[in-house]
């Protein structure tokens, strides 16, 4: 699941690793960014989408961090506001469906009668991942007030060289075909639509390991 817009690179932001104390504020940025995401919105029932997304991303962030994943935040130096979020699952630390089970009540509150569709889509997305160890870019989000200013680019440019140094693959799902060219600029290659149920398919994209 991804959100981004056309951006130009900038060095006006610092990138810091998130802690448990950042979950609330980071969730707000993710909820705002995904409020127009067709893949995610397509799985939600009608109603208060903003509230549902905030609850959803709080749960996803907590699960990912507790499972050994990483969240990176973009901020302006000297300012506390979070302007961008990149959420990664580390190789060997992928959140399993079993690890998601304790959050069933939260997911039921978010998806309601659409929970079966969401569960099937999540399972199919898991099955579409590369079989070998890889970093998974679970979400890339930019605050509305700085879209187009290079925040997403800065978050990717900070992390991808580290992944290259590990000679590891990276994988993501672009929410729409229009985002494929953006991620292609960073070496991600389309693997085609990811199967899902009841929503718009995302596009799986793999970045090969550095030689």
Protein Blocks (a to p, Z undefined) as FASTA:
>chain_A
ZZdddddddfkbccddddfklmmmmmmmmmmmmmmgmklmmmpccdjfklmmmmmmmmmm
mmmmmnopacdddddehiabdfbdcddddehiaccfklmmmmmmmmmmmnmmmmmmmmmm
mmmmmmmpcfbdcdddfbacddfklgonlmmmmmmmmmmmmmmmnopacddddfbfklmm
mmmmnopacebjaddehiacdddddddddZZ
